[in-house]
Amino acid sequence: MSDPLSRRSLFELGTFGLAGVALAPAASGALSSDGSPSETENVIRSWFKLWGESRTWAPFDALMAGDFTFSSPNGDDHISKAAFKLRCWEPNINLTRALDVELLIANGDQAFIKYLGRTTTGKTFRNVELHRVRAGQIASIECFFGGTMSFPAGVEPHQS
């Protein structure tokens, strides 16, 4: 019998099987040793909660490391916190009603998050992001939304 995690067996599983195997160990790292959410998860959930609750920069700034970087398919290649504020936060904070976390898989200081964004115009969109947390702050975000497009990505009328 072959090793269930050999390259051949993973290839035979296909993309979804590979993603499941790759993420399964990380899912167990989402909780601290006492079963409560990890610091990484708490920081990230605070970040997403802010998008629905705050319209001022200060709480976002406080949650981001001084050397924070942001990357996305929109030409944002490790942009600084100041550039993120100007290019991403300012144009979108009043358009964003909420960002609802649908899936959060944390492993140590990193986490993948799939979320549903809700706009003030009644549209929705989904993104996936990789966050890195350091010393209780978000050190970096890599946003994956499928190519160059304007916010919000992949909008559709919200279905309840």
N, C-alpha and C positions, 0 to 999 in steps of 0.2 A: 504494500500500500504506500502511496506517495505521501510526502509531507503536505499537510493541508495548506501550509503557507508558502509552498514553493512557488517560484515564478510561473511555472507551467500551470499549476492549479489556479493561481490568481488570474492568469491570462484566460483560462477556460471559464472563470466566473464572469468575465466581462467587466465593463465599467462600473456598474452598480455594485457588483460583488466586491470589486476592488475597493470602492469607496467605503462600503460597509465594513470590510476587514480593517481598512486603514483608520476608520473613525471609532471602531468599537473600543479599543483600548483607551482612547481619549475620553470617551463618554464616562468611563469609570473614574477619571480624574477630576470630574466636575464638582465633586463634593470633598469637603475636608475630611480628616480622619474621624471626626465625630458625627459625620453624616449631614452637617450643615453646608450651605453653599460656600464655595471657596472665595477667597478675597478677589480673585480674578472675576468670578461670576458676579459678585456683588458690585464691583466697580463698573462692569459692563452693563448690568441692569440699571444702575444709576444713570449711566450715559443715555440709554434709550428712554428712560423715564423723563429725563430733562427735555427731550424733544417735544413732549406733549405738555409740559408744565411751565417751562421758562421761555421768555422772549428776550432775556437779557444775556449778554455774553459772559458775565462774571462767573456763574456756576459752571459753564462749559470750560472756561479758561482754567478754573481751579481743578477740574478733573483731568486736565491734560498736562502731561509732562512738559517742562520747558523746551525740550528738544523734540517734541511731538512731530511726527511726519504723517502725511496722508498720501495715498496713491490710489488711482482709479484709471479706467480705460479712457477717461476724458482728457488725457494728457497731463494728469496730475502725477508726477513722478517724485515721490517723497517730498512733497511741498511742506513748507514750514507751518507752524501754528498760525502765524500772521496771514500767510497766503490762504490757508484753509478758512480762516474767518472771512476774508475778503471774497474768495471764489466759491465757497461752499455754504458756509453758515449764513452770511448776510442775505444772499439771494433766496434762501430756502426756509429760514426760520419762520417767517410769517405765512409761508405756503404749507408748512408741515403741521398737521393737527396732532399726529401721533405716529410713533414707530413701535409696533407691537412685535415683541420677540416671539417667534414661532418655534425656533430651535436654537439651543445654545449648547455647544459641546466644548467644554474647557479641559485643557491639559496643561497643568503648571501655570505659566504666565501667559499662555495663548488660548484663544477661543475662536471658533467659527460660529457665526450667528447668521441665521436666516430670519429676516423680519418682513413684516407687512407694513408698508408706509401708507398712511391715510392723509390726504391733502385737505385743505380747507375748501377746495372746490368739489369735494365728493369723489375724487378719483383715488385709486389705489395702485401700488407698485410693490414689487419685491426685489430685495437685494440680498446678497450674501457678503459678509465681511470677515476678515481675519483681524482680530484685535490682539495687541500685545500690551500687557500691563506690567508696570514696574513701580514698586514702592507706593502702591495705592493709586496710581494715576495711569491713564492711557498713554503709552509711549508711541504707538503707531496703529494706524488703521489702513488696511488694504481692502478696497471696495471692488467687488466683482459684479457688474451688471450687464455684461455682454456686449460692449462696444461703445463707440462714441455716440452719445446722444445727450439731449438736454434733460434736465430734471423735470418731472419725475420720470424715471425709466420705466418703460413698459406699462403705461397707465391704462387702466380700464375703469369703467364705472364700478363703484363699490357694490358688491352683492352681500346682503346680510344673511 
